[in-house]
Amino acid sequence: MTDKQSRDELLDKIEKAAHDYERDFHGCSRCVLKPLQDHLNLGDDASLKASTTLAAGVAMRGETCGALLGGLLAVGIVTASEEFKDVNALTNSLASGFRLARIVEKEFGTTNCTKIQTDKLGRFYSLADPEQYEEFIEAGGYRECPKVVGKIARMTAEFILDYRDRMAG
């Protein structure tokens, strides 16, 4: 097996796990972060718990895509410094996050949850509204959002692996 095959297999596992977590347990931000933690050995239970409120476009507000936010948390874990005063690490981490957001934006045309949901389901459903949440489910929300979550988890994993390769090389 080549390194490319093992990398592709790893990316496939991360994408599938993220997809299945979103389909079965929901919470896009945590569903992206969990397989990245498990397969790339980063973060901890506290960071996973902290990611929970970012789902559905930041606390069900339909703002920035929660799956992207989960990915950004992972990128921050990888690129930021333990030293709070390290301004160079801050700049590097912000630039890395910017690049990941641009990758997601290029793929989906936006980083906005409302717009991604509208593109996938024909309209936005406020998950904070119980009636609209039921409509979201009936419209296939847990068929479409898991695809987005899986894809963003894969994109983030690829980004992190490339970053680690650059830092090691």
C-alpha positions as CSV (number, residue, x, y, z in Angstrom):
1,M,0.0,0.0,0.0
2,T,1.3,3.4,-0.9
3,D,1.4,6.5,1.3
4,K,-1.3,8.0,-1.0
5,Q,-3.5,5.0,-0.5
6,S,-3.1,5.2,3.3
7,R,-3.8,8.9,3.2
8,D,-6.9,8.5,1.1
9,E,-8.1,5.7,3.4
10,L,-7.6,7.9,6.4
11,L,-9.5,10.7,4.7
12,D,-12.3,8.3,3.7
13,K,-12.6,7.1,7.3
14,I,-12.8,10.7,8.6
15,E,-15.3,11.7,6.1
16,K,-17.5,8.7,6.7
17,A,-17.3,9.1,10.5
18,A,-18.3,12.8,10.3
19,H,-21.1,12.0,8.0
20,D,-22.4,9.2,10.2
21,Y,-22.1,11.2,13.4
22,E,-24.2,14.0,11.9
23,R,-26.7,11.6,10.5
24,D,-27.1,9.7,13.8
25,F,-26.3,12.2,16.6
26,H,-26.4,15.7,15.0
27,G,-24.4,18.8,16.0
28,C,-22.3,19.5,12.9
29,S,-19.5,21.3,14.6
30,R,-18.8,18.4,17.0
31,C,-19.4,15.9,14.3
32,V,-16.5,17.4,12.3
33,L,-14.2,17.7,15.3
34,K,-14.8,14.2,16.8
35,P,-13.3,12.2,13.9
36,L,-10.5,14.7,13.4
37,Q,-9.7,14.2,17.1
38,D,-9.9,10.4,16.9
39,H,-7.9,9.9,13.6
40,L,-5.4,12.8,13.8
41,N,-4.8,12.6,17.6
42,L,-5.7,16.2,18.5
43,G,-7.8,18.0,21.0
44,D,-9.6,16.6,24.1
45,D,-13.0,16.1,25.6
46,A,-13.2,19.7,26.7
47,S,-12.6,21.0,23.1
48,L,-15.2,18.5,21.8
49,K,-17.7,19.7,24.4
50,A,-16.9,23.3,23.7
51,S,-17.7,22.8,20.0
52,T,-21.3,21.8,20.7
53,T,-22.7,25.3,20.8
54,L,-21.4,26.2,17.4
55,A,-23.7,23.8,15.5
56,A,-26.4,24.9,13.1
57,G,-24.6,28.1,12.3
58,V,-23.6,29.2,15.8
59,A,-26.2,28.1,18.4
60,M,-28.9,27.4,15.8
61,R,-28.7,31.0,14.3
62,G,-27.9,30.0,10.7
63,E,-24.7,32.1,10.7
64,T,-21.3,30.7,9.9
65,C,-21.5,27.0,9.0
66,G,-21.0,24.9,12.2
67,A,-19.2,22.2,10.3
68,L,-16.6,24.8,9.2
69,L,-16.4,26.0,12.8
70,G,-15.6,22.5,14.0
71,G,-12.9,22.3,11.4
72,L,-11.5,25.7,12.4
73,L,-11.3,24.5,16.0
74,A,-9.2,21.6,14.8
75,V,-7.0,23.9,12.8
76,G,-6.5,26.1,15.8
77,I,-5.5,23.1,17.9
78,V,-2.9,22.2,15.3
79,T,-1.6,25.7,14.5
80,A,-1.8,27.8,17.6
81,S,0.8,28.0,20.3
82,E,0.5,27.0,23.9
83,E,2.2,30.4,24.6
84,F,-0.6,33.0,24.7
85,K,1.8,35.9,24.0
86,D,3.2,34.2,20.8
87,V,2.0,36.8,18.2
88,N,3.7,34.9,15.3
89,A,1.7,31.7,16.2
90,L,-1.5,33.8,16.4
91,T,-0.9,35.2,12.9
92,N,0.0,31.7,11.5
93,S,-3.2,30.2,13.1
94,L,-5.4,33.0,11.8
95,A,-3.9,32.7,8.3
96,S,-4.5,28.9,8.4
97,G,-8.1,29.4,9.4
98,F,-8.6,32.0,6.7
99,R,-7.2,29.5,4.1
100,L,-9.5,26.7,5.3
101,A,-12.5,29.0,5.2
102,R,-11.6,29.9,1.6
103,I,-11.4,26.2,0.7
104,V,-14.9,25.6,2.1
105,E,-16.2,28.8,0.5
106,K,-14.9,27.7,-2.9
107,E,-16.5,24.3,-2.5
108,F,-20.0,25.5,-1.3
109,G,-20.0,29.1,-2.6
110,T,-20.4,30.4,0.9
111,T,-19.5,29.7,4.5
112,N,-23.0,30.7,5.7
113,C,-25.2,28.0,7.2
114,T,-28.4,29.7,5.9
115,K,-27.2,29.8,2.4
116,I,-25.7,26.3,2.4
117,Q,-29.0,25.0,3.8
118,T,-31.0,26.9,1.1
119,D,-28.8,25.5,-1.6
120,K,-29.2,21.9,-0.4
121,L,-32.9,22.0,0.8
122,G,-34.5,24.8,-1.2
123,R,-34.9,27.1,1.9
124,F,-33.6,27.8,5.3
125,Y,-35.1,26.1,8.4
126,S,-34.6,27.6,11.8
127,L,-33.6,24.6,13.9
128,A,-34.4,26.7,17.0
129,D,-38.1,26.6,16.0
130,P,-39.6,23.2,16.8
131,E,-42.0,23.4,13.8
132,Q,-39.3,24.3,11.4
133,Y,-37.0,21.7,12.8
134,E,-39.6,19.0,12.0
135,E,-39.9,20.5,8.5
136,F,-36.1,20.4,8.2
137,I,-36.1,16.7,9.0
138,E,-38.9,16.0,6.5
139,A,-37.1,18.0,3.8
140,G,-34.1,15.7,4.1
141,G,-31.9,17.8,6.4
142,Y,-30.3,14.7,7.9
143,R,-29.6,13.4,4.4
144,E,-28.0,16.6,3.1
145,C,-26.2,18.1,6.1
146,P,-24.3,14.9,6.8
147,K,-22.8,15.1,3.2
148,V,-21.7,18.7,4.0
149,V,-20.3,17.7,7.4
150,G,-18.4,14.7,5.9
151,K,-16.9,16.8,3.1
152,I,-15.8,19.6,5.4
153,A,-14.2,17.1,7.8
154,R,-12.3,15.6,4.9
155,M,-11.2,19.0,3.6
156,T,-10.1,19.9,7.1
157,A,-8.2,16.6,7.6
158,E,-6.5,17.2,4.3
159,F,-5.6,20.7,5.3
160,I,-4.1,19.5,8.6
161,L,-2.2,16.7,7.0
162,D,-0.7,19.1,4.5
163,Y,0.1,21.6,7.2
164,R,1.9,18.9,9.3
165,D,3.8,17.7,6.3
166,R,5.0,21.3,5.6
167,M,6.0,21.7,9.2
168,A,7.9,18.4,9.3
169,G,9.6,19.0,5.9
